Amino acid sequence: MSVWLNSSHSIPAYWKKTQNTTQRTHNVIVQLK
């Protein structure tokens, strides 16, 4: 967590990574239906 606090620059990258994971999960759920 110290990395998160020390580098505000990494936050947008982390957020983007999280969104990509969410989108990928959503796509899998749609395919399963």
Summary of the structure (lengths in Angstrom):
residues: 33
radius of gyration: 13.5
end to end distance: 36.9
largest distance: 42.1
contacts: 57
relative contact order: 0.11
helix: 85%
strand: 0%
